[in-house]
Amino acid sequence: MVALPYQIKELTGSYLAVGAIGAVELIPLIIFGLYGGVLADRYDRKKLIWFSEASAMVLVGGLLLNSLTDSPSLIFIYIITALFSAVDGIQRPSAGAILPRLVSHEDLPAANALMSLRWQLGVIVGPAVGGLVIASFSTSLGFAIDALTYLVSLIFLWKLKNVPVTEKSEKPAISALIEGVRYAFSRKDLLGTYLIDLAAMFFAMPNALFPFWADHLDAKWSLGLFYAAGTVGSVIITLTSGWSSNYRWHGKAVIWAAIGWGVAIAISGVVHSVWAVLFFLAAAGASDMVSALEAARRREHSKKSMIAAALDKLTSREREIMRCVIAGKMNKTMADELGISVKTVEAHRARVMQKLGVESLAALVQLALDYERPRARTDGA
């Protein structure tokens, strides 16, 4: 996040060369981000995450060796950047979906909170410390420290239990990728939200300027803070986001958030104090988080609609089985109470999981607690 733009700035002195990082990252991230979701449904998620972390460590090692040469290769840096983007795209879906398979549904909220805290600290503290290390010492030291952090991550990941796929999982296919793209384009509300976000990011994302900006303000020490400022604003909005659950005009919120992002970025470009610049970059990050919250709320609404439709397709017997699962009853107990065999209970439970698109008993229980009980209260009322 910090070392590559700074290194390219030092090598070329070109805004265009630094900005090209985004162009190099875009296509691999889109392609492998979509296919990463397919892989996450077909292969052991722990192994996918471990493989992607190991690949990233190797790539950082390549950047370290390149930085130690007399004339580091710019083309090599771009190639590694594209590969990094591909690895990140593969990892994200697995990393985002592995928690329900690792912890019980009672511990899932706490685990999600810890993951969110880890991400926020990493995105704030990491660039800040990295910027100080790079500005005070060298990009080579920054790459070396980064490689060590990946090694530590691999050691901890190795201690996790495997997360195998279900028996009914199919081999990854391009058709599944195409189906996901087709669904995304069929939802005009989601597509419009994404287009607004992309427009704001494409035309008003100043990351390529940060290394030059810090030099212009005679504050090289602040380079990492430039990259961390937006996340600070995002965290503030996250911690005060209770209002968003009662806000009705979600589309307008996305539009105003995009406008707020652009205004904050524009103002940051005309002030001359490093602290004022950081303040408005944080304001831009806050606007971006408002947009992200509204997009997440739309996705959650879409997910609830799909699950509600799937619940309506359950037979009365399958619904009985699911309610017994929620109550924590064993297969033998369910069989005795319902007057059926244990094998029949297992068959019904497998069909319920297939219809609802869950891969584990913990995920089934969590889904049922989230969606079935509220429906039952509504029906009872």
C-alpha positions as YAML, in Angstrom:
chain: A
units: angstrom
residues:
- id: 1
  name: MET
  ca: [0.00, 0.00, 0.00]
- id: 2
  name: VAL
  ca: [2.84, 2.41, 0.87]
- id: 3
  name: ALA
  ca: [6.12, 0.90, -0.34]
- id: 4
  name: LEU
  ca: [5.24, 0.35, -4.00]
- id: 5
  name: PRO
  ca: [3.96, 3.88, -4.79]
- id: 6
  name: TYR
  ca: [6.90, 5.37, -2.91]
- id: 7
  name: GLN
  ca: [9.41, 3.16, -4.72]
- id: 8
  name: ILE
  ca: [7.97, 3.95, -8.15]
- id: 9
  name: LYS
  ca: [7.97, 7.65, -7.30]
- id: 10
  name: GLU
  ca: [11.63, 7.45, -6.35]
- id: 11
  name: LEU
  ca: [12.48, 5.48, -9.52]
- id: 12
  name: THR
  ca: [10.55, 7.56, -12.06]
- id: 13
  name: GLY
  ca: [9.34, 10.80, -10.50]
- id: 14
  name: SER
  ca: [6.21, 10.30, -12.61]
- id: 15
  name: TYR
  ca: [2.62, 10.72, -11.43]
- id: 16
  name: LEU
  ca: [1.50, 8.56, -14.34]
- id: 17
  name: ALA
  ca: [3.85, 5.72, -13.42]
- id: 18
  name: VAL
  ca: [2.54, 5.68, -9.84]
- id: 19
  name: GLY
  ca: [-1.07, 5.90, -11.00]
- id: 20
  name: ALA
  ca: [-0.52, 2.95, -13.33]
- id: 21
  name: ILE
  ca: [-0.47, 0.72, -10.24]
- id: 22
  name: GLY
  ca: [-4.27, 1.03, -10.07]
- id: 23
  name: ALA
  ca: [-4.68, 0.15, -13.73]
- id: 24
  name: VAL
  ca: [-2.41, -2.89, -13.34]
- id: 25
  name: GLU
  ca: [-4.39, -4.10, -10.30]
- id: 26
  name: LEU
  ca: [-7.89, -3.63, -11.72]
- id: 27
  name: ILE
  ca: [-8.32, -6.47, -14.22]
- id: 28
  name: PRO
  ca: [-6.74, -9.25, -12.08]
- id: 29
  name: LEU
  ca: [-8.77, -8.14, -9.06]
- id: 30
  name: ILE
  ca: [-12.06, -8.28, -10.98]
- id: 31
  name: ILE
  ca: [-11.37, -11.62, -12.68]
- id: 32
  name: PHE
  ca: [-9.83, -13.46, -9.73]
- id: 33
  name: GLY
  ca: [-12.15, -11.79, -7.24]
- id: 34
  name: LEU
  ca: [-15.13, -13.33, -9.02]
- id: 35
  name: TYR
  ca: [-13.43, -16.68, -9.53]
- id: 36
  name: GLY
  ca: [-12.21, -16.63, -5.93]
- id: 37
  name: GLY
  ca: [-15.84, -16.90, -4.83]
- id: 38
  name: VAL
  ca: [-16.27, -19.97, -7.02]
- id: 39
  name: LEU
  ca: [-13.12, -21.54, -5.56]
- id: 40
  name: ALA
  ca: [-14.24, -20.77, -2.00]
- id: 41
  name: ASP
  ca: [-17.36, -22.86, -2.58]
- id: 42
  name: ARG
  ca: [-15.42, -25.78, -4.06]
- id: 43
  name: TYR
  ca: [-12.18, -26.14, -2.09]
- id: 44
  name: ASP
  ca: [-10.96, -26.13, 1.50]
- id: 45
  name: ARG
  ca: [-11.03, -22.46, 2.50]
- id: 46
  name: LYS
  ca: [-8.18, -22.77, 4.97]
- id: 47
  name: LYS
  ca: [-5.94, -24.20, 2.27]
- id: 48
  name: LEU
  ca: [-6.95, -21.46, -0.17]
- id: 49
  name: ILE
  ca: [-6.11, -18.77, 2.39]
- id: 50
  name: TRP
  ca: [-2.82, -20.45, 3.27]
- id: 51
  name: PHE
  ca: [-1.88, -20.78, -0.39]
- id: 52
  name: SER
  ca: [-2.67, -17.13, -1.07]
- id: 53
  name: GLU
  ca: [-0.69, -15.97, 2.00]
- id: 54
  name: ALA
  ca: [2.29, -18.11, 0.96]
- id: 55
  name: SER
  ca: [2.06, -16.75, -2.58]
- id: 56
  name: ALA
  ca: [1.97, -13.19, -1.25]
- id: 57
  name: MET
  ca: [5.07, -13.85, 0.86]
- id: 58
  name: VAL
  ca: [6.91, -15.13, -2.21]
- id: 59
  name: LEU
  ca: [5.84, -12.04, -4.16]
- id: 60
  name: VAL
  ca: [7.06, -9.74, -1.39]
- id: 61
  name: GLY
  ca: [10.34, -11.65, -1.44]
- id: 62
  name: GLY
  ca: [10.59, -10.88, -5.16]
- id: 63
  name: LEU
  ca: [10.02, -7.18, -4.48]
- id: 64
  name: LEU
  ca: [12.68, -7.26, -1.77]
- id: 65
  name: LEU
  ca: [15.27, -8.82, -4.09]
- id: 66
  name: ASN
  ca: [14.33, -6.36, -6.85]
- id: 67
  name: SER
  ca: [14.75, -3.40, -4.48]
- id: 68
  name: LEU
  ca: [18.26, -4.57, -3.52]
- id: 69
  name: THR
  ca: [19.53, -4.42, -7.11]
- id: 70
  name: ASP
  ca: [21.40, -1.40, -8.45]
- id: 71
  name: SER
  ca: [18.59, -0.63, -10.92]
- id: 72
  name: PRO
  ca: [15.23, -2.05, -9.74]
- id: 73
  name: SER
  ca: [13.00, -3.09, -12.65]
- id: 74
  name: LEU
  ca: [9.80, -1.07, -13.04]
- id: 75
  name: ILE
  ca: [8.24, -3.73, -15.28]
- id: 76
  name: PHE
  ca: [8.94, -6.38, -12.64]
- id: 77
  name: ILE
  ca: [7.20, -4.22, -10.03]
- id: 78
  name: TYR
  ca: [4.10, -3.94, -12.25]
- id: 79
  name: ILE
  ca: [4.05, -7.72, -12.84]
- id: 80
  name: ILE
  ca: [4.29, -8.43, -9.12]
- id: 81
  name: THR
  ca: [1.55, -5.87, -8.47]
- id: 82
  name: ALA
  ca: [-0.79, -7.64, -10.91]
- id: 83
  name: LEU
  ca: [0.00, -11.01, -9.31]
- id: 84
  name: PHE
  ca: [-0.62, -9.52, -5.86]
- id: 85
  name: SER
  ca: [-4.02, -8.32, -7.03]
- id: 86
  name: ALA
  ca: [-4.87, -11.79, -8.36]
- id: 87
  name: VAL
  ca: [-3.81, -13.45, -5.08]
- id: 88
  name: ASP
  ca: [-5.86, -10.93, -3.10]
- id: 89
  name: GLY
  ca: [-8.89, -11.61, -5.28]
- id: 90
  name: ILE
  ca: [-8.58, -15.35, -4.66]
- id: 91
  name: GLN
  ca: [-8.20, -14.93, -0.90]
- id: 92
  name: ARG
  ca: [-10.95, -12.45, -0.07]
- id: 93
  name: PRO
  ca: [-14.03, -14.69, -0.57]
- id: 94
  name: SER
  ca: [-12.50, -17.54, 1.46]
- id: 95
  name: ALA
  ca: [-11.33, -15.20, 4.22]
- id: 96
  name: GLY
  ca: [-14.76, -13.61, 4.40]
- id: 97
  name: ALA
  ca: [-16.64, -16.92, 4.58]
- id: 98
  name: ILE
  ca: [-14.42, -19.09, 6.77]
- id: 99
  name: LEU
  ca: [-15.50, -17.86, 10.21]
- id: 100
  name: PRO
  ca: [-18.86, -19.72, 10.41]
- id: 101
  name: ARG
  ca: [-16.95, -22.95, 9.81]
- id: 102
  name: LEU
  ca: [-14.39, -22.26, 12.54]
- id: 103
  name: VAL
  ca: [-16.47, -21.02, 15.47]
- id: 104
  name: SER
  ca: [-19.85, -21.86, 16.94]
- id: 105
  name: HIS
  ca: [-22.81, -19.69, 16.07]
- id: 106
  name: GLU
  ca: [-22.82, -18.34, 19.65]
- id: 107
  name: ASP
  ca: [-19.26, -17.06, 19.20]
- id: 108
  name: LEU
  ca: [-19.75, -15.77, 15.66]
- id: 109
  name: PRO
  ca: [-20.64, -12.15, 16.58]
- id: 110
  name: ALA
  ca: [-17.56, -11.87, 18.80]
- id: 111
  name: ALA
  ca: [-15.36, -13.45, 16.13]
- id: 112
  name: ASN
  ca: [-16.69, -11.02, 13.50]
- id: 113
  name: ALA
  ca: [-15.97, -8.11, 15.84]
- id: 114
  name: LEU
  ca: [-12.40, -9.31, 16.35]
- id: 115
  name: MET
  ca: [-11.89, -9.71, 12.60]
- id: 116
  name: SER
  ca: [-13.19, -6.19, 12.02]
- id: 117
  name: LEU
  ca: [-10.90, -4.82, 14.73]
- id: 118
  name: ARG
  ca: [-7.93, -6.68, 13.23]
- id: 119
  name: TRP
  ca: [-8.64, -5.23, 9.78]
- id: 120
  name: GLN
  ca: [-9.10, -1.69, 11.08]
- id: 121
  name: LEU
  ca: [-5.91, -1.77, 13.14]
- id: 122
  name: GLY
  ca: [-4.01, -3.26, 10.22]
- id: 123
  name: VAL
  ca: [-5.16, -0.62, 7.76]
- id: 124
  name: ILE
  ca: [-4.50, 2.26, 10.16]
- id: 125
  name: VAL
  ca: [-1.39, 1.17, 12.04]
- id: 126
  name: GLY
  ca: [0.22, -0.72, 9.15]
- id: 127
  name: PRO
  ca: [0.50, 2.19, 6.68]
- id: 128
  name: ALA
  ca: [1.44, 4.64, 9.45]
- id: 129
  name: VAL
  ca: [4.32, 2.48, 10.68]
- id: 130
  name: GLY
  ca: [5.25, 1.44, 7.15]
- id: 131
  name: GLY
  ca: [5.45, 5.04, 6.03]
- id: 132
  name: LEU
  ca: [7.77, 5.91, 8.91]
- id: 133
  name: VAL
  ca: [10.02, 2.91, 8.20]
- id: 134
  name: ILE
  ca: [10.24, 3.64, 4.47]
- id: 135
  name: ALA
  ca: [10.77, 7.39, 4.88]
- id: 136
  name: SER
  ca: [13.34, 6.92, 7.66]
- id: 137
  name: PHE
  ca: [15.20, 3.89, 6.29]
- id: 138
  name: SER
  ca: [14.39, 2.23, 2.95]
- id: 139
  name: THR
  ca: [11.75, 0.39, 0.94]
- id: 140
  name: SER
  ca: [13.89, -2.75, 1.23]
- id: 141
  name: LEU
  ca: [13.45, -2.79, 5.01]
- id: 142
  name: GLY
  ca: [9.72, -2.25, 4.51]
- id: 143
  name: PHE
  ca: [9.52, -5.27, 2.19]
- id: 144
  name: ALA
  ca: [11.56, -7.38, 4.62]
- id: 145
  name: ILE
  ca: [9.24, -6.57, 7.53]
- id: 146
  name: ASP
  ca: [6.22, -7.28, 5.33]
- id: 147
  name: ALA
  ca: [7.60, -10.70, 4.40]
- id: 148
  name: LEU
  ca: [8.08, -11.52, 8.10]
- id: 149
  name: THR
  ca: [4.45, -10.62, 8.85]
- id: 150
  name: TYR
  ca: [3.32, -13.07, 6.16]
- id: 151
  name: LEU
  ca: [5.49, -15.77, 7.73]
- id: 152
  name: VAL
  ca: [3.85, -15.19, 11.11]
- id: 153
  name: SER
  ca: [0.43, -15.34, 9.44]
- id: 154
  name: LEU
  ca: [1.29, -18.68, 7.81]
- id: 155
  name: ILE
  ca: [2.35, -20.15, 11.15]
- id: 156
  name: PHE
  ca: [-0.97, -19.23, 12.77]
- id: 157
  name: LEU
  ca: [-2.98, -20.38, 9.75]
- id: 158
  name: TRP
  ca: [-1.25, -23.75, 9.87]
- id: 159
  name: LYS
  ca: [-2.71, -24.31, 13.34]
- id: 160
  name: LEU
  ca: [-6.30, -23.85, 12.14]
- id: 161
  name: LYS
  ca: [-8.40, -26.87, 11.40]
- id: 162
  name: ASN
  ca: [-9.19, -27.71, 7.80]
- id: 163
  name: VAL
  ca: [-12.45, -26.45, 6.33]
- id: 164
  name: PRO
  ca: [-13.42, -29.09, 3.77]
- id: 165
  name: VAL
  ca: [-16.20, -28.60, 1.28]
- id: 166
  name: THR
  ca: [-19.48, -30.44, 1.47]
- id: 167
  name: GLU
  ca: [-19.94, -33.64, -0.49]
- id: 168
  name: LYS
  ca: [-22.33, -31.98, -2.88]
- id: 169
  name: SER
  ca: [-19.85, -29.31, -3.96]
- id: 170
  name: GLU
  ca: [-19.09, -29.31, -7.64]
- id: 171
  name: LYS
  ca: [-15.86, -28.64, -9.47]
- id: 172
  name: PRO
  ca: [-15.19, -24.96, -10.18]
- id: 173
  name: ALA
  ca: [-16.50, -23.98, -13.58]
- id: 174
  name: ILE
  ca: [-16.46, -20.89, -15.74]
- id: 175
  name: SER
  ca: [-20.25, -21.26, -15.95]
- id: 176
  name: ALA
  ca: [-20.53, -20.47, -12.22]
- id: 177
  name: LEU
  ca: [-18.45, -17.35, -12.75]
- id: 178
  name: ILE
  ca: [-20.61, -16.27, -15.68]
- id: 179
  name: GLU
  ca: [-23.75, -16.94, -13.65]
- id: 180
  name: GLY
  ca: [-22.49, -14.64, -10.89]
- id: 181
  name: VAL
  ca: [-21.73, -11.87, -13.38]
- id: 182
  name: ARG
  ca: [-25.15, -12.30, -15.00]
- id: 183
  name: TYR
  ca: [-26.86, -12.01, -11.60]
- id: 184
  name: ALA
  ca: [-24.90, -8.83, -10.78]
- id: 185
  name: PHE
  ca: [-25.98, -7.19, -14.04]
- id: 186
  name: SER
  ca: [-29.59, -8.28, -13.51]
- id: 187
  name: ARG
  ca: [-29.86, -6.27, -10.29]
- id: 188
  name: LYS
  ca: [-30.09, -2.65, -11.46]
- id: 189
  name: ASP
  ca: [-30.22, -1.31, -7.89]
- id: 190
  name: LEU
  ca: [-26.95, -3.02, -6.96]
- id: 191
  name: LEU
  ca: [-25.38, -2.13, -10.31]
- id: 192
  name: GLY
  ca: [-26.26, 1.54, -9.89]
- id: 193
  name: THR
  ca: [-24.70, 1.59, -6.42]
- id: 194
  name: TYR
  ca: [-21.51, 0.00, -7.73]
- id: 195
  name: LEU
  ca: [-21.30, 2.43, -10.65]
- id: 196
  name: ILE
  ca: [-21.62, 5.45, -8.35]
- id: 197
  name: ASP
  ca: [-18.87, 4.07, -6.12]
- id: 198
  name: LEU
  ca: [-16.63, 3.26, -9.08]
- id: 199
  name: ALA
  ca: [-17.09, 6.74, -10.55]
- id: 200
  name: ALA
  ca: [-16.13, 8.35, -7.24]
- id: 201
  name: MET
  ca: [-13.10, 6.11, -6.83]
- id: 202
  name: PHE
  ca: [-11.93, 6.36, -10.44]
- id: 203
  name: PHE
  ca: [-12.20, 10.13, -10.84]
- id: 204
  name: ALA
  ca: [-11.42, 11.22, -7.27]
- id: 205
  name: MET
  ca: [-8.97, 8.68, -5.83]
- id: 206
  name: PRO
  ca: [-5.76, 10.58, -4.98]
- id: 207
  name: ASN
  ca: [-3.61, 7.63, -3.83]
- id: 208
  name: ALA
  ca: [-1.19, 8.06, -6.74]
- id: 209
  name: LEU
  ca: [-0.44, 11.57, -5.49]
- id: 210
  name: PHE
  ca: [0.33, 10.67, -1.89]
- id: 211
  name: PRO
  ca: [4.11, 10.17, -2.26]
- id: 212
  name: PHE
  ca: [4.41, 13.49, -4.15]
- id: 213
  name: TRP
  ca: [1.93, 15.19, -1.84]
- id: 214
  name: ALA
  ca: [3.95, 14.35, 1.27]
- id: 215
  name: ASP
  ca: [7.09, 15.76, -0.42]
- id: 216
  name: HIS
  ca: [5.22, 18.91, -1.48]
- id: 217
  name: LEU
  ca: [4.17, 19.56, 2.13]
- id: 218
  name: ASP
  ca: [7.73, 18.85, 3.29]
- id: 219
  name: ALA
  ca: [6.42, 16.03, 5.47]
- id: 220
  name: LYS
  ca: [7.82, 12.72, 4.22]
- id: 221
  name: TRP
  ca: [7.18, 11.29, 7.68]
- id: 222
  name: SER
  ca: [3.43, 11.65, 7.05]
- id: 223
  name: LEU
  ca: [3.27, 9.38, 3.98]
- id: 224
  name: GLY
  ca: [1.81, 6.46, 5.91]
- id: 225
  name: LEU
  ca: [-0.73, 8.76, 7.57]
- id: 226
  name: PHE
  ca: [-1.98, 9.80, 4.13]
- id: 227
  name: TYR
  ca: [-2.89, 6.18, 3.42]
- id: 228
  name: ALA
  ca: [-4.35, 5.62, 6.91]
- id: 229
  name: ALA
  ca: [-6.43, 8.82, 7.15]
- id: 230
  name: GLY
  ca: [-9.35, 7.53, 5.07]
- id: 231
  name: THR
  ca: [-9.68, 4.44, 7.25]
- id: 232
  name: VAL
  ca: [-9.75, 6.59, 10.39]
- id: 233
  name: GLY
  ca: [-12.78, 8.40, 8.96]
- id: 234
  name: SER
  ca: [-14.36, 5.06, 8.03]
- id: 235
  name: VAL
  ca: [-13.92, 3.74, 11.58]
- id: 236
  name: ILE
  ca: [-15.55, 6.84, 13.07]
- id: 237
  name: ILE
  ca: [-18.61, 6.35, 10.84]
- id: 238
  name: THR
  ca: [-18.72, 2.64, 11.70]
- id: 239
  name: LEU
  ca: [-18.72, 3.38, 15.42]
- id: 240
  name: THR
  ca: [-21.54, 5.91, 15.04]
- id: 241
  name: SER
  ca: [-23.58, 4.09, 12.38]
- id: 242
  name: GLY
  ca: [-26.68, 3.45, 14.47]
- id: 243
  name: TRP
  ca: [-28.57, 6.19, 12.59]
- id: 244
  name: SER
  ca: [-28.26, 4.33, 9.30]
- id: 245
  name: SER
  ca: [-30.66, 1.56, 10.33]
- id: 246
  name: ASN
  ca: [-33.52, 4.07, 10.52]
- id: 247
  name: TYR
  ca: [-32.62, 6.07, 7.41]
- id: 248
  name: ARG
  ca: [-35.12, 5.43, 4.62]
- id: 249
  name: TRP
  ca: [-33.60, 7.03, 1.52]
- id: 250
  name: HIS
  ca: [-30.73, 4.65, 0.84]
- id: 251
  name: GLY
  ca: [-30.22, 5.68, -2.79]
- id: 252
  name: LYS
  ca: [-29.91, 9.35, -1.84]
- id: 253
  name: ALA
  ca: [-27.44, 8.41, 0.90]
- id: 254
  name: VAL
  ca: [-25.15, 6.77, -1.67]
- id: 255
  name: ILE
  ca: [-25.35, 9.81, -3.98]
- id: 256
  name: TRP
  ca: [-24.65, 12.31, -1.18]
- id: 257
  name: ALA
  ca: [-21.81, 10.12, 0.10]
- id: 258
  name: ALA
  ca: [-20.21, 10.16, -3.36]
- id: 259
  name: ILE
  ca: [-20.60, 13.95, -3.50]
- id: 260
  name: GLY
  ca: [-19.12, 14.26, 0.00]
- id: 261
  name: TRP
  ca: [-16.14, 12.18, -1.08]
- id: 262
  name: GLY
  ca: [-15.47, 14.43, -4.07]
- id: 263
  name: VAL
  ca: [-15.85, 17.67, -2.09]
- id: 264
  name: ALA
  ca: [-13.55, 16.46, 0.70]
- id: 265
  name: ILE
  ca: [-10.89, 15.36, -1.79]
- id: 266
  name: ALA
  ca: [-11.14, 18.70, -3.65]
- id: 267
  name: ILE
  ca: [-10.72, 20.74, -0.46]
- id: 268
  name: SER
  ca: [-7.78, 18.61, 0.66]
- id: 269
  name: GLY
  ca: [-6.06, 19.57, -2.57]
- id: 270
  name: VAL
  ca: [-6.16, 23.33, -1.90]
- id: 271
  name: VAL
  ca: [-5.11, 23.45, 1.75]
- id: 272
  name: HIS
  ca: [-1.44, 23.65, 2.65]
- id: 273
  name: SER
  ca: [-1.31, 22.22, 6.14]
- id: 274
  name: VAL
  ca: [-0.51, 18.51, 6.43]
- id: 275
  name: TRP
  ca: [-2.98, 18.17, 9.31]
- id: 276
  name: ALA
  ca: [-5.75, 19.89, 7.32]
- id: 277
  name: VAL
  ca: [-5.06, 17.55, 4.40]
- id: 278
  name: LEU
  ca: [-5.27, 14.52, 6.70]
- id: 279
  name: PHE
  ca: [-8.54, 15.84, 8.18]
- id: 280
  name: PHE
  ca: [-10.21, 16.13, 4.78]
- id: 281
  name: LEU
  ca: [-8.86, 12.75, 3.68]
- id: 282
  name: ALA
  ca: [-10.48, 11.33, 6.81]
- id: 283
  name: ALA
  ca: [-13.72, 13.11, 5.85]
- id: 284
  name: ALA
  ca: [-13.50, 11.50, 2.42]
- id: 285
  name: GLY
  ca: [-13.06, 8.11, 4.08]
- id: 286
  name: ALA
  ca: [-16.11, 8.79, 6.23]
- id: 287
  name: SER
  ca: [-18.18, 9.55, 3.13]
- id: 288
  name: ASP
  ca: [-16.94, 6.36, 1.51]
- id: 289
  name: MET
  ca: [-18.00, 4.33, 4.55]
- id: 290
  name: VAL
  ca: [-21.51, 5.82, 4.41]
- id: 291
  name: SER
  ca: [-21.74, 4.54, 0.85]
- id: 292
  name: ALA
  ca: [-20.34, 1.15, 1.89]
- id: 293
  name: LEU
  ca: [-22.87, 0.83, 4.73]
- id: 294
  name: GLU
  ca: [-25.76, 1.56, 2.42]
- id: 295
  name: ALA
  ca: [-24.45, -0.91, -0.18]
- id: 296
  name: ALA
  ca: [-24.10, -3.55, 2.53]
- id: 297
  name: ARG
  ca: [-27.64, -2.85, 3.67]
- id: 298
  name: ARG
  ca: [-28.90, -3.37, 0.13]
- id: 299
  name: ARG
  ca: [-27.00, -6.66, -0.15]
- id: 300
  name: GLU
  ca: [-28.39, -7.82, 3.19]
- id: 301
  name: HIS
  ca: [-31.92, -6.96, 2.06]
- id: 302
  name: SER
  ca: [-31.34, -8.92, -1.14]
- id: 303
  name: LYS
  ca: [-29.95, -11.85, 0.84]
- id: 304
  name: LYS
  ca: [-32.95, -11.84, 3.19]
- id: 305
  name: SER
  ca: [-35.33, -11.87, 0.24]
- id: 306
  name: MET
  ca: [-33.55, -14.87, -1.29]
- id: 307
  name: ILE
  ca: [-33.49, -16.77, 2.02]
- id: 308
  name: ALA
  ca: [-37.14, -15.98, 2.67]
- id: 309
  name: ALA
  ca: [-37.99, -17.45, -0.73]
- id: 310
  name: ALA
  ca: [-35.91, -20.54, 0.07]
- id: 311
  name: LEU
  ca: [-37.61, -20.96, 3.48]
- id: 312
  name: ASP
  ca: [-41.00, -20.83, 1.80]
- id: 313
  name: LYS
  ca: [-39.97, -23.78, -0.37]
- id: 314
  name: LEU
  ca: [-39.30, -26.03, 2.63]
- id: 315
  name: THR
  ca: [-41.85, -28.75, 3.23]
- id: 316
  name: SER
  ca: [-43.62, -28.95, 6.59]
- id: 317
  name: ARG
  ca: [-41.43, -31.92, 7.57]
- id: 318
  name: GLU
  ca: [-38.24, -30.06, 6.60]
- id: 319
  name: ARG
  ca: [-39.37, -27.08, 8.64]
- id: 320
  name: GLU
  ca: [-39.93, -29.37, 11.64]
- id: 321
  name: ILE
  ca: [-36.44, -30.76, 11.25]
- id: 322
  name: MET
  ca: [-34.94, -27.28, 11.08]
- id: 323
  name: ARG
  ca: [-36.75, -26.17, 14.25]
- id: 324
  name: CYS
  ca: [-35.47, -29.27, 16.04]
- id: 325
  name: VAL
  ca: [-31.95, -28.38, 14.91]
- id: 326
  name: ILE
  ca: [-32.38, -24.88, 16.34]
- id: 327
  name: ALA
  ca: [-33.41, -26.45, 19.65]
- id: 328
  name: GLY
  ca: [-30.16, -28.45, 19.65]
- id: 329
  name: LYS
  ca: [-31.78, -31.86, 19.42]
- id: 330
  name: MET
  ca: [-29.78, -34.87, 18.23]
- id: 331
  name: ASN
  ca: [-30.82, -36.94, 15.22]
- id: 332
  name: LYS
  ca: [-31.98, -39.85, 17.43]
- id: 333
  name: THR
  ca: [-34.15, -37.56, 19.53]
- id: 334
  name: MET
  ca: [-35.68, -35.98, 16.42]
- id: 335
  name: ALA
  ca: [-36.37, -39.41, 14.95]
- id: 336
  name: ASP
  ca: [-38.14, -40.59, 18.13]
- id: 337
  name: GLU
  ca: [-40.24, -37.44, 18.44]
- id: 338
  name: LEU
  ca: [-41.28, -37.36, 14.77]
- id: 339
  name: GLY
  ca: [-41.76, -41.10, 14.41]
- id: 340
  name: ILE
  ca: [-39.25, -41.52, 11.57]
- id: 341
  name: SER
  ca: [-35.87, -43.21, 11.17]
- id: 342
  name: VAL
  ca: [-32.52, -41.54, 11.86]
- id: 343
  name: LYS
  ca: [-31.60, -41.92, 8.18]
- id: 344
  name: THR
  ca: [-34.77, -40.08, 7.19]
- id: 345
  name: VAL
  ca: [-33.88, -37.25, 9.61]
- id: 346
  name: GLU
  ca: [-30.40, -37.05, 8.05]
- id: 347
  name: ALA
  ca: [-31.89, -36.99, 4.55]
- id: 348
  name: HIS
  ca: [-34.32, -34.20, 5.45]
- id: 349
  name: ARG
  ca: [-31.56, -32.18, 7.11]
- id: 350
  name: ALA
  ca: [-29.31, -32.57, 4.07]
- id: 351
  name: ARG
  ca: [-32.12, -31.31, 1.80]
- id: 352
  name: VAL
  ca: [-32.74, -28.33, 4.09]
- id: 353
  name: MET
  ca: [-29.05, -27.41, 3.96]
- id: 354
  name: GLN
  ca: [-29.00, -27.79, 0.18]
- id: 355
  name: LYS
  ca: [-32.09, -25.63, -0.32]
- id: 356
  name: LEU
  ca: [-30.77, -22.90, 1.97]
- id: 357
  name: GLY
  ca: [-27.26, -23.02, 0.52]
- id: 358
  name: VAL
  ca: [-25.38, -23.68, 3.77]
- id: 359
  name: GLU
  ca: [-22.47, -26.05, 4.21]
- id: 360
  name: SER
  ca: [-22.40, -26.75, 7.93]
- id: 361
  name: LEU
  ca: [-24.74, -27.36, 10.83]
- id: 362
  name: ALA
  ca: [-23.46, -24.22, 12.56]
- id: 363
  name: ALA
  ca: [-24.27, -22.13, 9.49]
- id: 364
  name: LEU
  ca: [-27.76, -23.69, 9.31]
- id: 365
  name: VAL
  ca: [-28.44, -22.87, 12.96]
- id: 366
  name: GLN
  ca: [-27.17, -19.29, 12.53]
- id: 367
  name: LEU
  ca: [-29.31, -18.75, 9.44]
- id: 368
  name: ALA
  ca: [-32.38, -20.18, 11.16]
- id: 369
  name: LEU
  ca: [-31.86, -17.99, 14.22]
- id: 370
  name: ASP
  ca: [-31.44, -14.91, 12.04]
- id: 371
  name: TYR
  ca: [-34.38, -15.46, 9.70]
- id: 372
  name: GLU
  ca: [-36.77, -18.13, 10.88]
- id: 373
  name: ARG
  ca: [-37.47, -16.92, 14.40]
- id: 374
  name: PRO
  ca: [-38.33, -13.35, 13.35]
- id: 375
  name: ARG
  ca: [-40.71, -14.82, 10.76]
- id: 376
  name: ALA
  ca: [-42.27, -17.05, 13.39]
- id: 377
  name: ARG
  ca: [-42.87, -14.07, 15.70]
- id: 378
  name: THR
  ca: [-44.39, -12.11, 12.83]
- id: 379
  name: ASP
  ca: [-46.66, -15.01, 11.87]
- id: 380
  name: GLY
  ca: [-47.72, -15.46, 15.50]
- id: 381
  name: ALA
  ca: [-48.61, -11.82, 15.81]
...
